[in-house]
Amino acid sequence: MIFSPGNRTLVLLLGASLLGSCGSLLGGGRRDDLFRFGVVERADAPSARYPVPRRTLTLLRSRFAPEIEGDRILTTRGERALYIKDARWVASVPDLFAQTLERQFETRAPGIRLAAPRNAAGASQALQVTVDRFEARYHGEGDQKAPPTVLVAGGMTLFDLDDRQPVASCRLSVEEPAMTNSTTGIVAAFNRAAVRYAASIADRSAQTSCTDSMDAKTRKGQNDER
């Protein structure tokens, strides 16, 4: 079935609702395989030998497009959109992504502590993350068996909590080709793409926060001299 862009989200949400209803009505059917993304091998993560002074960064609630907020694994081909049959994420995409983001900050930006607004006492900046594409994208009407490419796209904005003005903002996009046109091959590509996307956010946040902190110290020093 071909979905127009205007109806795509509605159709996806209705489809997910109907599938969930069928599963509960039929009962005893085949259970979906559950998958996780955002996990990297511990051996790849550098270990901190010395304690690092940490500054707090408020993590605002991330924003996701409606069709990717649940636990279904989305694929697209042109204007057509389908969820992978008999497979789901072990938790919702926003929950798994939050865990991925936290791991990448711990690994790549150990000087920053992510915290929810209620636990972010002393924070001077806030981070807002958006994800509007989280899908395995098949290319056109070519080889129907060719593996898709996973696309994760959205943006990030850092806000100054004193005046609520943006300090830095940018669009982000990551693509990872699946090695095989299979559920496990596609999930592996989602994992790589999600980790790269979260790593980019951690790197940019660390760089911007560091620059902003240095600028603030410089301004304070100039004011003290006066």
Helices and strands as residue ranges (DSSP letters): H 5-26, E 33-35, G 42-44, E 55-59, E 63-64, G 66-68, E 72-77, E 80-89, H 93-108, E 112-115, G 117-119, E 125-138, E 149-160, E 166-177, H 183-225
